[in-house]
Amino acid sequence: MVDHEHMFMCKDVVENITDYIDKELDLETLSELEKHTGECPECRSFVDTYKRMLDLAGKLKEKRFVTPEIRNRLKTLLKSKVKPC
């Protein structure tokens, strides 16, 4: 989860994307993520693209689509690609 004493940043969106899609975020983190994506067009595009990718795979509502191993590999890849805001 996010350290709420610090400003929510792009890397936090990447860190929390799967929990956001799976609706597993606490209310404070959810609020911070939605606020940030509302102000950051790159992150909004990232979230929209991620959702479209899952939707196209026909698995948006199936929580087990992304295994823990794939989730960790995806997070590592995304962290290496994200640029600081």
Buried (B, 14 or more C-beta within 10 A) or exposed (E): EBEEEEEBBBBBBBBBBBBBBBEEBEEEBBEBBBEBBEEBEEBBEBBEEBBEEBEEEEEBEEEEBBEEEEBEEBBEEBEEEBEEB
